[in-house]
Amino acid sequence: MKKIVAAFFLLFVSTLAVAQDGVGYYYDYNNHLYVFDHGRNIQVESNLCDSLMGGDDYMAYIDQRSDLRVYYDGDVNTIEEEVPTIMIATAHCLVYKMQNRLMIVEKGVKKKLDNWVGDFSAGDSIVVWQSQPSMDIMAYQNGEIKTVEAAVGTNVINSHKTGKDIFAYSDLNNEFKIYDQGIVVDSKLNNIRNFKCGRDIVAFADRFNGAFNVYSNGVVNTISTQIPKKYYVTDNMVSYVDFDSNFMIYYNGVATKVESFEPQYYVAKDNVILFFYEPELKVVYGGAIYTLEKFFDQRDVTVGINSALYMDNNNRAKYFYKGKTYENFLIDKPKSMQLFRDLPAIRYGNNTIGFFYGGKIYDFETNQY
């Protein structure tokens, strides 16, 4: 084990052009369904649909014939001619079960993962399930299916959680393990009950040894010798309120104290940690801390994968994306706002929806608010 001493963040984030991932959708006055795909506006259906969900570059839904349909790169295909038992939409793929059959759709292509599956979970680039009748724990990642833990009986593992690209679990001997890019890593610790997964990272409380640990890059580091009051795991980051109520961020091997008391509220999701110390609204992105508003009435803020969308005190829409805040891109007062992954969709005016993409608003008439 290696103990990490707190130090300051590397305050550097490359600011990229605003060309966000995420496929949006809306209905026009005739109930035609349109998708907004990276600047393209494409009609995909002529009727209302159900169970719409999507990722960075695709959208799935159930049409009026109860078919599962998937849009990808300008094309729509019928994937199944009945409604799946369960569907999970991740950033890059749709994972679903048809009775007992486990399926995945990546870049518009359907693939069978297993014929008979019990429980399963899915992250952005990993699917984990228990295969039957073998009862082995299996994982699909990077186009390959591998055995995580072979069954020796009906029970195979104890507690488990799936992150975006990582899987953590306790085996039948209560040894805590992490499945990371096709390799099972033994933490050499036992009886871990409190753990959370993100992307490339797992944080867990070891109450027996009185330690708070983080696994990343194949190594387990102890970042505190006291169990935190609360913690969240995001993409390559851990935010936590330590035993002394300090608000801490762990990023890139370094634990840093942000403030000496807990925020009034904070949200940790994907690549973003958003927090509020009255009257300031701040965000952590890529290890850097940004002040979004110096004087802010506490209100709802929508957090995306690399973004945050909110209204300031003057009811103007503002959008933070990958280290840069965009404002004055919309004159009208928003009536509602949402994010499709990182893509802002704002409803305003007389039944107008606008998608902010590539630094400008694309607006369309819609029948729904």
C-alpha positions in Angstrom: 0.0 0.0 0.0 1.2 3.5 -0.7 -0.1 6.6 1.2 -0.8 9.7 -0.9 0.0 13.1 0.6 -2.3 15.9 -0.3 -1.0 18.5 -2.9 -2.5 21.0 -5.2 -4.2 20.1 -8.5 -2.5 20.6 -11.8 -4.6 23.6 -13.0 -4.6 22.8 -16.6 -7.5 21.8 -18.9 -7.4 21.9 -22.6 -10.4 24.0 -23.9 -11.9 22.3 -26.9 -14.3 23.6 -29.4 -17.9 23.1 -28.4 -18.9 20.1 -30.5 -20.6 17.8 -28.0 -21.6 14.2 -28.0 -25.2 13.2 -27.5 -28.2 12.6 -29.8 -31.3 14.7 -29.0 -34.9 14.3 -30.2 -38.2 16.1 -30.4 -41.7 15.8 -32.0 -43.0 18.3 -34.5 -46.7 19.4 -34.7 -47.6 16.2 -36.6 -46.1 14.0 -34.0 -43.2 13.1 -36.3 -40.1 12.0 -34.3 -36.9 13.8 -35.2 -33.4 13.2 -34.0 -30.8 15.9 -33.7 -27.4 14.2 -34.4 -24.3 16.4 -34.2 -25.9 19.2 -36.3 -28.1 17.0 -38.5 -31.9 17.1 -38.1 -33.4 13.8 -39.3 -37.0 12.4 -39.2 -37.0 8.8 -38.0 -40.7 8.1 -37.3 -44.2 9.4 -38.2 -45.8 8.5 -34.8 -45.2 8.8 -31.1 -42.8 6.3 -29.7 -42.0 4.8 -26.2 -38.9 4.2 -24.1 -36.6 6.6 -26.0 -33.0 6.4 -24.8 -29.6 7.1 -26.2 -25.9 7.6 -25.9 -23.2 9.6 -27.6 -24.1 8.7 -31.2 -27.2 6.6 -31.2 -30.9 6.5 -30.0 -33.1 3.5 -29.3 -36.9 3.4 -28.9 -40.0 1.2 -29.1 -42.2 2.1 -32.1 -46.0 1.8 -32.4 -45.6 -1.8 -33.6 -43.7 -2.6 -30.4 -40.5 -3.1 -32.4 -37.2 -2.2 -30.9 -35.6 0.3 -33.3 -32.1 1.9 -33.2 -31.0 5.1 -35.0 -27.3 5.3 -35.8 -25.4 7.6 -38.2 -28.4 8.6 -40.3 -30.0 5.1 -40.5 -32.8 3.4 -38.5 -33.0 -0.3 -38.2 -35.4 -2.7 -36.5 -33.4 -4.7 -34.0 -36.1 -6.8 -32.5 -39.8 -7.3 -33.4 -40.9 -7.3 -29.8 -40.2 -5.3 -26.6 -37.1 -6.4 -24.7 -37.4 -7.5 -21.1 -34.7 -5.0 -20.0 -32.8 -2.3 -21.8 -29.7 -0.3 -20.6 -28.4 2.6 -22.7 -24.7 3.4 -22.2 -22.5 5.9 -23.9 -21.5 3.6 -26.8 -23.9 0.7 -26.8 -27.4 -0.5 -26.1 -27.6 -3.6 -23.9 -30.8 -5.6 -23.6 -32.3 -8.9 -22.7 -34.9 -10.8 -24.8 -36.3 -13.2 -22.2 -33.0 -15.0 -21.3 -30.9 -13.9 -24.3 -28.4 -11.1 -23.7 -27.8 -8.8 -26.7 -25.7 -5.7 -27.5 -26.0 -3.1 -30.3 -22.8 -1.2 -31.0 -22.5 1.3 -33.9 -25.8 0.0 -35.2 -24.7 -3.6 -35.3 -26.5 -6.2 -33.2 -24.5 -9.0 -31.5 -25.5 -11.8 -29.1 -23.5 -12.1 -25.9 -25.1 -15.1 -24.3 -28.0 -17.5 -24.8 -29.1 -17.8 -21.2 -28.3 -15.1 -18.7 -29.4 -14.3 -15.1 -28.5 -10.9 -13.7 -26.5 -8.5 -15.8 -25.1 -4.9 -15.5 -23.6 -2.6 -18.1 -21.3 0.4 -18.2 -20.1 2.6 -21.0 -17.6 -0.1 -22.2 -18.3 -3.2 -20.1 -21.1 -5.7 -19.7 -21.0 -8.2 -16.8 -23.4 -11.1 -16.3 -23.9 -14.6 -14.8 -24.1 -17.2 -17.5 -26.4 -20.2 -17.1 -26.3 -23.1 -16.6 -22.5 -22.8 -15.9 -23.1 -19.9 -13.4 -19.8 -18.4 -14.4 -19.4 -14.6 -14.1 -18.6 -13.3 -17.5 -17.6 -9.9 -19.0 -17.7 -8.4 -22.5 -15.2 -5.6 -23.1 -13.2 -4.4 -26.1 -15.0 -6.9 -28.4 -14.1 -9.9 -26.3 -15.9 -12.2 -23.8 -13.9 -13.4 -20.8 -14.6 -15.3 -17.6 -14.2 -13.1 -14.6 -14.9 -15.8 -11.9 -15.5 -19.5 -12.7 -18.3 -21.1 -10.7 -17.7 -23.9 -8.2 -21.3 -24.0 -7.1 -24.5 -22.0 -7.2 -23.0 -19.0 -5.5 -20.0 -17.5 -7.3 -19.4 -14.0 -5.8 -20.8 -11.9 -3.0 -21.3 -8.1 -3.3 -20.4 -6.5 -6.6 -20.7 -3.3 -8.6 -20.1 -2.2 -12.2 -18.5 1.1 -13.2 -18.1 2.5 -16.7 -15.3 0.2 -17.6 -14.5 -1.7 -14.4 -16.0 -4.3 -12.2 -15.4 -4.8 -8.4 -16.5 -7.7 -6.3 -15.9 -9.9 -3.3 -15.4 -13.6 -4.0 -16.8 -16.4 -1.9 -13.8 -16.1 0.4 -14.7 -12.3 0.8 -11.4 -11.4 -1.0 -11.9 -8.0 -2.7 -11.1 -8.1 -6.4 -11.2 -5.7 -9.4 -11.7 -6.8 -13.0 -9.9 -4.2 -15.1 -9.4 -4.5 -18.8 -9.5 -8.2 -18.9 -7.4 -8.8 -15.8 -8.6 -9.7 -12.3 -6.6 -7.7 -9.7 -6.5 -9.0 -6.1 -6.5 -6.1 -3.7 -5.2 -8.4 -0.9 -7.9 -7.1 1.3 -10.9 -8.8 2.8 -14.4 -8.1 3.9 -14.9 -4.9 1.9 -18.5 -4.0 2.0 -18.5 -0.3 1.1 -17.2 0.5 -2.4 -18.1 2.4 -5.5 -16.9 2.3 -9.1 -16.4 5.0 -11.8 -14.2 5.0 -14.9 -10.8 3.5 -14.4 -11.2 3.9 -10.6 -12.7 2.1 -7.6 -12.9 3.7 -4.1 -13.6 1.6 -1.0 -13.7 1.8 2.8 -11.7 -0.8 4.7 -13.2 -0.6 8.2 -11.1 -3.5 9.5 -7.9 -1.5 8.9 -9.5 2.0 9.3 -8.5 3.1 5.8 -10.0 4.8 2.8 -8.5 3.3 -0.4 -8.6 4.0 -4.1 -7.7 1.6 -6.9 -6.5 3.0 -10.2 -3.9 2.1 -12.8 -3.4 -1.4 -11.2 -2.5 0.0 -7.8 -4.3 0.4 -4.5 -3.5 3.6 -2.6 -4.5 4.5 0.9 -5.6 8.2 0.7 -6.9 8.5 4.3 -6.4 6.6 7.5 -10.0 7.5 8.5 -13.2 6.5 6.9 -14.9 9.5 5.2 -18.4 10.7 6.1 -19.5 10.4 2.5 -17.8 9.9 -0.9 -18.6 9.7 -4.6 -16.7 8.2 -7.5 -16.7 9.7 -11.0 -14.4 9.4 -14.0 -10.9 9.2 -12.6 -11.9 11.2 -9.6 -13.1 10.7 -6.0 -14.8 13.4 -4.0 -15.4 13.0 -0.3 -16.1 14.7 3.0 -13.4 13.4 5.4 -13.8 12.5 9.1 -13.0 16.2 10.0 -15.6 17.5 7.5 -13.0 18.7 5.0 -14.2 18.6 1.4 -11.6 16.7 -0.6 -10.9 15.7 -4.2 -8.7 12.8 -5.3 -7.4 13.2 -8.8 -4.4 11.8 -10.7 -2.8 10.3 -7.6 -3.2 13.4 -5.4 -5.7 14.2 -2.6 -6.4 17.9 -2.3 -8.4 19.8 0.3 -10.9 22.1 -1.5 -12.5 23.6 1.6 -12.4 23.0 5.4 -16.2 22.3 5.6 -18.8 20.4 3.6 -20.5 22.2 0.7 -24.2 23.2 1.0 -24.7 20.7 -1.9 -22.6 18.9 -4.4 -23.2 16.6 -7.4 -20.6 14.2 -8.6 -21.3 12.7 -12.0 -19.2 11.4 -14.9 -16.3 14.0 -15.5 -17.9 16.7 -13.4 -18.1 17.6 -9.7 -20.4 20.5 -9.1 -20.6 22.2 -5.6 -22.0 25.2 -3.9 -20.6 27.3 -1.1 -23.0 30.2 -0.7 -23.0 32.4 -2.7 -20.5 30.7 -5.2 -21.2 27.9 -7.6 -18.1 26.0 -8.6 -17.2 22.9 -10.7 -14.2 20.6 -10.8 -13.3 19.4 -14.3 -10.1 17.6 -15.3 -8.5 18.4 -11.9 -9.1 22.1 -12.1 -11.6 24.2 -10.1 -13.7 26.7 -12.0 -16.1 29.3 -10.5 -19.3 29.4 -12.5 -21.1 32.1 -10.6 -19.8 34.3 -7.8 -23.3 35.3 -6.6 -25.8 32.5 -7.2 -29.2 31.7 -5.7 -29.3 28.0 -5.0 -31.3 26.4 -7.8 -31.4 23.4 -10.1 -28.3 22.7 -12.2 -28.3 19.9 -14.8 -25.0 18.1 -15.0 -23.9 16.2 -18.1 -20.9 14.0 -18.9 -18.5 17.0 -19.3 -20.9 19.8 -18.7 -23.4 21.8 -16.6 -26.5 23.7 -17.8 -28.2 26.2 -15.6 -29.9 29.6 -15.4 -28.1 32.5 -13.7 -29.8 35.0 -11.4 -31.0 37.0 -14.5 -32.7 33.9 -16.0 -30.2 33.6 -18.8 -29.1 30.1 -19.9 -25.4 29.3 -19.2 -23.5 26.3 -20.3 -20.2 25.0 -18.9 -18.4 22.5 -21.2 -14.9 21.1 -20.8 -13.4 24.1 -19.0 -15.3 26.9 -20.7 -18.5 28.7 -19.9 -20.8 29.7 -22.8 -23.3 32.6 -22.3 -25.4 35.0 -24.4 -26.1 32.2 -26.9 -29.9 32.5 -26.2 -31.9 35.7 -26.0 -35.2 34.2 -24.7 -35.8 33.1 -21.2 -35.8 29.3 -21.1 -39.0 27.5 -20.1 -37.2 24.2 -19.6 -33.7 22.8 -20.2 -32.2 19.4 -20.4 -29.0 17.7 -21.5 -28.8 14.7 -23.9 -25.4 13.5 -22.7 -23.5 16.8 -23.2 -26.0 18.3 -25.8 -28.2 21.1 -24.3 -31.8 21.2 -25.4 -33.7 24.3 -24.4 -37.4 25.0 -24.8 -38.5 28.6 -25.1 -40.7 31.0 -27.0 -43.8 29.6 -28.7 -43.2 25.9 -28.7 -39.6 26.2 -29.9 -36.8 23.8 -29.0 -33.2 24.8 -29.5 -30.1 22.6 -29.5 -26.9 24.4 -28.6 -24.2 22.6 -30.7 -21.0 23.8 -32.4 -21.3 27.2 -30.8 -24.7 28.1 -32.1 -28.4 27.4 -31.6 -30.3 25.1 -34.0 -34.0 25.7 -33.4 -37.1 23.8 -34.4 -40.9 24.0 -33.8 -42.2 21.3 -31.4 -45.5 20.2 -30.1 -44.3 19.2 -26.6 -43.1 21.2 -23.6 
